[in-house]
Amino acid sequence: MSNQIKIAPSLLSADFGMLKEELAKIEETDAKILHLDVMDGHFVPNLTFGIPVIKSLKKYTSLQLDVHLMVTNPDLYIDPLADIGIDYCSFHTETNYHANRMIHYIKDKGIKAGVVLNPSTHHHSIEYVMDIIDFVLIMSVNPGFGGQKFIPNSLNKIKKLNEIRRENDYHFEIEVDGGVCQDNAIMLKEAGADILVAGSYVFNSDNYTDRVRSLM
């Protein structure tokens, strides 16, 4: 994969009362992707935003939109998200009995399809779809809330997926979300990560541009 790491600030850590202004500040950084966590309060113990908010955000940003579906019924979201024109969409293996079909459905909509692995979810769960997915999202914290600490053994999972990718000439990207900061960015990149999602590290700072650059 590309040696140029991609940074995807996570809107979950932004000031929700000033989203337009927050977007403008992210637009000024070197980030090319905006990570959007959609939570339903069922699959994870939190509730964030849904289709109407994402539709509004699309009007104010040129960033690629990366939607992470932390929901019990991800299939219900694909058509509305496709109508909005998002770029990436990922779902958890635990929420869909027919991952192969779901991946193809997302890709047929012109969206990059990804699967999400929680900290305790083994990479074997996606063994038979690695040849068709566009990316794997590795959760390096337990999903549901921002500001958590990075789980160190996530590095082993990234390294293993990178090894499998090389050995089989697969072309999926490896995205990492959870506790990403300057202290672990180099290790994540060396392990094989292509996309780093950063929430509180970026938004809880006075200079978004410097924080994004520090991860690259």
Secondary structure as UniProt FT lines:
FT   STRAND          6..10
FT   HELIX           11..13
FT   HELIX           16..18
FT   HELIX           19..27
FT   STRAND          33..40
FT   HELIX           51..58
FT   TURN            59..60
FT   STRAND          64..70
FT   HELIX           74..76
FT   HELIX           78..84
FT   STRAND          88..92
FT   HELIX           93..95
FT   HELIX           99..108
FT   TURN            109..110
FT   STRAND          112..117
FT   TURN            119..120
FT   HELIX           123..129
FT   TURN            130..132
FT   STRAND          135..139
FT   TURN            143..144
FT   TURN            152..153
FT   HELIX           154..168
FT   STRAND          173..177
FT   HELIX           182..191
FT   STRAND          195..198
FT   HELIX           200..203
FT   HELIX           208..214
//
